Amino acid sequence: MSGESTAASRQEPQQVPPLGTLLVDTGHRNQVGEFRGVSGPYWSLRPVCGGTEWEAEPADVRALEPMERLRAETARCNARSAGRIL
């Protein structure tokens, strides 16, 4: 039964999201990233507080839950106010 709940809870995006959309890469330690575009079969994501982009399998990417979104947006605002990102 646990396999069913895992499959049901995994939200696979059906289409390419708009640029700047915050997503979770479940194949990359559940890292939150900002969608930057498509690179072949992969999606390019960038850490919300700046850093090197990485490529993610679209099937491993899901939308953020409300608390994850709040944490990511707060982290981005703090990084911006500290001058770590523009």
C-alpha positions, 0 to 999 in steps of 0.5 A: 500500500505504501507504493500507492500513496507514494505514487499518488503523492508524487505530482508530475508536472504535465507541462513546462512551468513558467520561468521563475516558478519554484519547484522541488527536485525530488531526485536531487535531495528534495532541493528547491529551485527556480525554473530557468528553462528546458535543456534537451530532456531536462529542466534547468533549476537554480537554487533560490538563494543563487548558485549553480544551475542543475538539470533535473528530470521533469518526472522528479520535479513537483510543485512546492507545498505551502510551507516549502514555498514560504521557506523558499521565498523567505530564504530568497528575501533574506539572501537578497537583503544580505546582498548575496543575490540581485 
